[in-house]
């Protein structure tokens, strides 16, 4: 039980959204014993398995992004539009990352009954996200300008419901600068230019 108490003390904190099984080494817990302990704590409902090797004491699906290396992923598309107040729907969280598929598989991940969608984005297009205050955490979320660009780039199915409200929240100068800096395809640049007229 001493190890369980150490896990609670060290990882059950508001500033620690997730933890890895490998982090238990810091507490001096052997790997094989750590697997057994975590399995027991999951069965008792004390912690939740986020994905392979990652666990949390928190019952909020947004912690999923913290299982990825820092500064390699952000919440985007419809979920970012919702957080920016440009869409009243509460969509499934969508993560854009350049470490897929090496660190995480692309596609739908089910966590706490919520489907979290992971998409790959080119490292050259990975840019312009902000840290959004969400409860005790700072979530990486695409800026309104980058959200608009990504919605067009990925041909997001609900763009007609989002684009008008999102355009009211963007800086025209900033989005034009992003279009110059980032290598988006011609179709995206043309569509955005028409929207801004």
Secondary structure, DSSP 8 states (H G I E B T S, - for coil): -HHHHHHHHHH-STT---EEGGGGGGGT--HHHHHHHHHHHHHTTSSEEEETTEEES---GGGGGGGS-TTSEEE-HHHHHHHTTS-SS----EEEESSBTTTB-SEEEEETTEEEEEEE--GGG---EEEEEETTEEEEEE-HHHHHHHHHHTT-TTHHHHHHHHHTTS-HHHHHHHHHHS---HHHHHHHHHHH-
